[in-house]
Amino acid sequence: MISVIVPVYNEEKTIEELHRKIVETLGRQNDAYEIIFVNDGSTDKTCELAAKLRPLKLISFEKNYGETIALDAGIYEASGEIIVLMDADLQNDPGDTRFLLQKIKEGCDVVVGWRLTRNDPLSRILFSKFANGLARLVLGLNIHDFGCGLKAYKSDYIKDFRLWGRMQVFLPAIAKARGAKICEAVVSHSPRKIGFSKIKMSDMIKGGIGLLGILPYRYFLKPYRIVRPSYVIKEIKENK
């Protein structure tokens, strides 16, 4: 089974299109799938609209905890042997999921999307280049785009690992430390049509500083180091 996990926060204008594109893409696969939206305390009609979508497993938080905790909850509840993480803003095309899944079928354990052509403000692009270069140097992992929200994992490598901070960005390095074969797949990146990025520049800087917190790898390979973050789930609803 394939589990697609998407944190959603005030996405009322895009959530229906996002779901439709995911269903269209996964419907072309031979594998069973589930779609998990984690409603991260939205204050608009995101939850109301998501509740009408099928198929969908909807996890709703009492309040806004942030993308990292939303992803953690989605991974914890996922049933698939393959887990796909995706942003909700449609800058990444859900259709590109097929490229990641093909790499998994070819023998990769983790596939990281590479936004070869970025459609972001210059400040974000420049900081991203610096942060990616630093991450490659520190982690010894030759990935071009750690920050791309579109990634696919064999669940065995990440299922029991709890996320905090901006740790999802460096999750491929954790998987590598556990023996995973890491690959990349070039994906498209569209200009943002609606709203603005939920990730502030300050969050990106904190993520860069947090890079130092994941060393050495052995720290994470000891079970007693793995602690589940604290959050309150308001409701889990499954529409089939």
C-alpha positions in Angstrom: 0.0 0.0 0.0 1.0 3.6 -0.7 0.3 6.3 2.0 0.3 9.9 0.8 0.6 12.3 3.7 -0.2 16.0 3.3 -0.2 18.6 6.1 -3.0 21.2 5.4 -3.4 24.6 7.1 -5.9 27.1 5.7 -5.9 25.5 2.3 -9.6 26.0 1.4 -8.8 27.4 -2.0 -6.7 24.5 -3.2 -7.6 21.4 -1.1 -10.2 20.0 -3.5 -7.9 20.4 -6.5 -5.0 18.9 -4.5 -7.1 15.8 -3.6 -8.3 15.4 -7.2 -4.8 15.4 -8.6 -3.6 12.9 -6.0 -6.5 10.5 -6.7 -5.8 10.8 -10.5 -2.1 10.0 -10.0 -2.5 7.1 -7.6 -5.4 5.7 -9.6 -3.0 4.9 -12.4 -0.9 2.8 -10.0 -1.6 -0.9 -9.5 -1.0 -0.6 -5.7 -3.7 0.1 -3.1 -3.4 3.5 -1.6 -4.6 5.8 1.2 -4.6 9.6 1.3 -4.0 11.2 4.7 -4.6 14.9 5.2 -3.5 16.3 8.6 -5.6 19.4 9.3 -3.1 21.5 11.4 -5.7 23.7 13.2 -7.1 25.5 10.2 -9.3 28.5 10.8 -11.0 28.6 7.4 -13.1 26.0 5.6 -10.3 23.5 5.0 -11.6 21.0 7.5 -15.2 21.3 6.3 -14.3 20.8 2.6 -11.8 18.0 3.4 -14.6 16.1 5.3 -16.5 15.7 2.0 -13.6 14.2 0.1 -13.3 10.5 -0.7 -11.1 8.5 -0.3 -9.5 10.4 2.6 -8.3 9.8 6.1 -8.5 13.2 7.9 -6.6 13.9 11.1 -7.6 17.1 12.8 -5.5 18.9 15.5 -7.0 21.0 18.2 -4.6 23.9 17.3 -1.8 24.7 14.9 1.3 22.8 15.7 3.2 23.3 12.5 4.2 21.2 9.5 6.7 19.0 11.3 4.2 17.7 13.9 1.5 17.3 11.3 3.9 15.1 9.3 4.8 13.1 12.4 1.1 12.4 13.1 0.5 11.4 9.5 3.5 9.0 9.5 2.4 7.5 12.8 -1.1 6.8 11.4 0.0 5.6 8.0 -0.5 2.0 6.9 1.5 1.9 3.7 4.8 0.1 3.0 5.6 3.2 1.0 5.1 6.7 2.5 4.9 9.8 0.2 5.2 13.2 1.9 3.8 16.2 0.0 3.1 19.9 0.5 -0.5 21.2 0.0 0.3 24.4 -1.9 0.4 22.7 -5.4 3.8 24.2 -6.2 4.9 20.6 -6.5 2.7 18.7 -8.9 1.1 15.6 -7.3 1.4 14.0 -10.7 5.2 13.9 -10.2 4.6 11.3 -7.5 4.8 8.7 -10.3 8.5 9.5 -10.8 9.3 8.9 -7.2 7.3 5.6 -7.1 9.1 4.4 -10.2 12.4 4.9 -8.5 11.2 2.9 -5.5 10.2 0.1 -7.9 13.7 0.3 -9.4 15.3 -0.5 -6.0 15.6 2.9 -4.2 14.5 3.0 -0.5 14.1 6.8 -0.4 13.5 9.2 -3.3 13.9 12.9 -2.8 12.4 15.4 -5.2 14.7 17.8 -6.9 13.2 21.2 -7.9 15.7 21.8 -10.7 13.9 24.9 -11.7 12.7 26.9 -8.7 9.8 29.4 -8.7 10.4 31.1 -5.4 11.7 34.6 -4.4 15.4 35.1 -5.0 16.1 35.3 -1.2 14.6 31.8 -0.6 16.5 30.3 -3.5 19.8 31.7 -2.4 19.3 30.6 1.2 18.3 27.2 0.0 21.5 26.8 -2.1 23.6 27.7 1.0 21.6 25.4 3.3 21.8 22.5 0.8 25.5 22.9 0.4 26.0 23.0 4.2 23.8 19.9 4.6 25.7 18.0 1.9 29.0 18.9 3.6 27.9 18.0 7.1 25.8 14.9 6.3 27.9 13.5 3.5 24.7 12.9 1.5 24.8 14.1 -2.1 21.2 15.5 -2.3 20.6 18.7 -4.3 17.3 19.7 -2.6 16.8 18.7 1.0 13.9 21.2 1.3 11.7 19.8 -1.4 8.4 18.8 0.2 7.9 15.8 -2.2 9.6 12.7 -1.0 8.9 9.0 -0.9 10.2 6.5 1.7 9.9 2.8 2.3 8.2 3.0 5.7 10.6 0.6 7.5 13.3 3.3 7.5 11.2 6.1 9.1 8.1 4.7 10.7 9.5 4.6 14.2 11.3 7.9 14.1 9.6 10.9 15.7 9.9 14.3 14.2 10.6 17.6 15.9 11.9 21.1 14.9 12.4 21.0 11.1 13.7 17.4 11.2 11.6 16.2 8.2 14.1 18.1 6.0 16.9 15.8 7.1 14.9 12.6 7.3 16.7 11.1 4.3 20.0 11.3 6.3 18.3 9.3 9.1 17.2 6.8 6.6 20.6 6.5 5.1 22.1 5.9 8.6 19.7 3.0 8.8 21.0 1.5 5.5 18.6 3.0 3.0 19.6 3.6 -0.7 18.9 7.2 -1.4 17.9 8.5 -4.9 16.7 11.7 -6.5 14.0 12.5 -9.0 13.6 15.8 -10.9 10.2 17.3 -10.2 8.4 20.4 -11.4 8.0 23.5 -9.3 5.2 25.9 -10.2 4.8 29.5 -9.1 2.6 30.0 -6.1 -0.9 30.9 -7.3 -2.7 31.4 -4.1 -1.7 32.6 -0.6 1.8 32.7 0.7 4.3 30.2 2.1 3.6 29.0 5.6 7.4 28.5 6.1 9.0 31.7 7.2 12.6 32.6 6.5 13.3 32.4 10.3 12.0 28.8 10.3 14.5 28.0 7.5 17.3 29.5 9.5 16.3 27.5 12.5 16.2 24.4 10.3 19.8 25.1 9.2 20.9 25.5 12.8 19.0 22.3 13.7 21.2 20.5 11.2 23.9 20.3 13.9 21.4 18.5 16.1 21.2 15.4 14.1 24.8 14.5 14.4 26.1 11.9 15.0 23.8 9.5 13.3 24.2 6.9 16.0 22.3 9.2 18.3 19.1 8.3 16.4 19.8 4.6 16.1 19.2 4.0 19.8 15.6 3.3 20.5 15.6 5.1 23.9 16.4 8.4 22.0 13.2 8.3 20.1 10.5 10.3 21.8 7.0 11.0 20.3 6.2 14.8 20.2 3.3 16.1 22.2 0.2 17.1 20.4 -3.6 16.8 20.7 -5.6 15.1 18.0 -9.2 16.4 17.9 -10.5 13.8 15.5 -9.6 11.1 13.0 -12.2 10.6 10.3 -11.9 8.1 7.4 -14.0 8.5 4.2 -13.9 5.5 1.9 
